[in-house]
Amino acid sequence: MEKVTFQNTRDLTLVGHLHPSPSPAIVILCHGFRSNKSSRGRFDRFAQAFHQHGYGVLAFDFSGCGESDDDSLTLAKQVDDLRSAIRYVQSLGYRRIALYGHSLGARVCLEAFDPQDVSTMVLSGAGTGPIRYHWPDHFSGAQMKELRETGQITVYQSGMGREKVIIDRQMLLDFEQFEQETLLKRITCPVLILHGDQGWEEQQLAEITRKGYQWLTKDSQVRVIEGADHSFMDRLSEVEQAAVSWYLNHCPPF
């Protein structure tokens, strides 16, 4: 594994972990909201598994997350970051690109899709359609006051590679202000979407995906992993096995 850096179109430096391979195929891993390239250990594990099957792997920190340059979080910025990551691995010689996105990272994969670049995707805990969160349940009264006064929320955290994350008001709106049909009809590659069946959030996301399944390609699949909540932390082996099998079928390493 190598620590690498590359630039997005806003001249910010993004930091990643690259597992190089002689294969022309690579998997790019996209972490969730306020997380980082390790994704609580999920991506460290998945990167090793995918690499053992012959793939190059890149896990990277979105701008404003982990070790990448400071920035406030919005969906549009993260989409730009992913597209910059795709250009970066193409500059290294990788020609077949598969994406893996968890939670918000799954939405970023869908938004960044270009049929000329992406062969397939695996998405876990995906927000494939609008979902409304009651943000006062997730942020303190002081943070909500900061949002009203400044248009941003500052979240102090530990163990994520940085002291604080700045969330733009637009990021909160991005979860609910889009059209599912418009988003999913753009996707022309096969997609595997994994959902759990535990917890309000994951059950709601699974129902949203069920309604949007009609707009995915005929070779796409949606699977429910029994006993998994939105984190999938207790079912990582099942997620890993499903992802490896999907990539071998739809984006073989050699």
N, C-alpha and C positions, 0 to 999 in steps of 0.2 A: 504494500500500500504506500502511496506517495501523497504528501500534501501538495496541492496545486493551487494556483491562483489564476484567475482570468477576469476580464473586464465585462461589465454590462454596457448597454448603449449610453448610460448616464455617467460613464467614466468612474464608476465605483468598482472596487476590487471585491470579487467574490472568492471565498475560500472553499476548497473541496478536498475530499479524499478520493483518489483515483486508484483503482485496481487494474493495472494495464493487462492487456491480453493480445496475442497475435491474431485473434479473431477479428473479422470486420464488424462484428456485432457488439453493442454495448447497451447496458441498462443504466438509465439515469434515474436516481431516486430523489423524490421531492417530498420534503417533510411537511408537517402540519403547522397549524396556527401557533406562532410564538415558540416553535420548537427549533431544532437544529439538525445538522447532518447526521447525527447519531440516532435521532428520533427515539430517545429513551432506550437505546440499545437495539431497537428493531432493525435499523438499517445496517449496523455493524454485522449483525447476524445474517441478514439477507445478502449483503455484499459478499460475504464469504461463500455462501451457498451458490450464488449466481456465478461467482468467479470459478468455483470448483467445477462448474459445468461448462466452462470455457469462455464465458462472457467477460468483456471488460465491464467495469462498473464505476460510475461516478456518483458520489453523494456530495451534495454541496449545501452551504448555508445561503438562504435567500438574503438579500440586502436587509440590514437592520436586525439580522438574527445571527446567532453563533459568532464566528470569527470574521464574518464579512463586514464591510464598511457600514457605518451608521447610516440609517435612513428610517423614515416612518413607513409603516406597513400599509400597503394597499394591494389589491388584487392585480391591478395593471402593472405595478412594479414587479411583482413576483412572476407574472407572465413574461415580462421582458427579461427577467433573470434566467428563466428556463430557456427561452429562445437563445439567449447568449450562451448558456451551457451547451445547447445543441450545436451552435456554431463552433464552440471550443472543441468538442469531441470530434466534429467533422474535420477540424484543422489537424487533429492527431491521426487522421486516416480512417476513422470509424465510418462505415457507410450504412449499416443497418442499426437503427436506433429503436430501442424499446423503452417505454417509460413505466415507472412505478410511482404512484402517488398515494399518500395516506391523508385522509381527512381533507383539510384545505388544499394540501398538495395534489390531491386527486382532481379537484376543481381546476387548479392551475394547469394540470396536464391537459384537460379537456379544452381550456381556453387557448392554450398555446399550440394546439394541434395544427400541423401542416402535413398534408398527404405526401409531399415530396421529401419529408424528413423522418416521419414516425411510422414504424411498421406495425406496432401493436402497443397496448397498454394493459397494465393490471392496476386496479384502483381498489383501495380498501377504505371503508367508512366514507364513501364519496358523497358529496353534496351535489347531486346531478340536477337539482331543481331548487327553487327558492325555499329557504327555511328561515323562520323568524325566531330569534332568540330574545329572551327577556334579559337584556344586558345588566340590569341591576342585580340579577342573581349571580352574575359572573364577576362583577367589579364592585368595589367599595363605593360608599357615598361620596368620599373625597374624589375618587376617580371619575365618577359620573359628573361631579361639579367641574372638574378639570375639563372634561369633554365639552360641557356646555360653554365654558368660558374660553377655551383655546382651540377646540376642534380636535383635540388629541387626548389619549390616555397614556400615562406612563405606568408601566408594569415593572416593578423591581423583582428580580428572580435570581435564583442560584442554580448551578448545575446545568445551565444551558449554554455555557460558553460566553456569556456576557452579563453585565450587571443589570441592564434594563432594556426593555423593548418599548418603542413608541408606536402606538396604534393610531392611525389616522381615522377620523370619523368615517371617511369613505370606505374603509375596510369593513366596518360594521354594516354599512349599507350594502356592500357587495354580496353579503350572504343572502340577501332577499330580493335584490333588485335586478333580476334578469329573467329571460324566458327560457324555460327548459327545452321546449321544442326547437328553438333557434340554436341553442347550444349543441344539442345531441344530433341534430340533422347534419351538422358540419362534419361529424366524425365518420370517416369512411374506412377506418382500419378496424380489425377485430379487437374488442375490448372485453376483458374479464373484470366484472365488478363483484367484490366480496363484501357482504354485510354480515353483521351479527344479529342476534335476536334478543339481546339483553339491554335494558336501559331505554329511557324515553328517547334520548337523542338518536341512538342507532336504529331503534324501531321506526322512528319518524323518517330517517334518511332512507331506510330500506323501502318504506312505503312510497316515498317520492320516486325512487329509482324504479319501482314496480310500475308506476304510472308512466314513466318515460321510456320504458324498455322498447316500446313500439317504434321508436325513432333510431334505435341502434341498428347496426348491420346484422344480417341474418346469422353470421358466424360469431356474433358476440354472445356472452353468457352472463347471467347474474346468479350467484350462488350465495346461500345463507349458511353461515357456519354456526351451528348450534352451540349455545353457551358463551358466545363471544359478545362482549360489549364494544363500545366504540374504540377502545384502545387495542383490542385483540391480544393483549399481553398474555392472556392465558391460553391462547390458541395460535401462537406464532408458528408452531410446527405445521399446522394445517394450512396456514396462509403461505408459508414457504413452499410447501409441496405443490400447492395449487399454482403458485406463480411460476415455479420452475417448469412444471409440465406445460403450462400455457406458452411460456417463452420458447421452449424446445419445439413446440408445434407450429408457432406462428412467427418466430424470428430465430431460426436455428443458428448456433454460433459459427458453424462451418458448412 
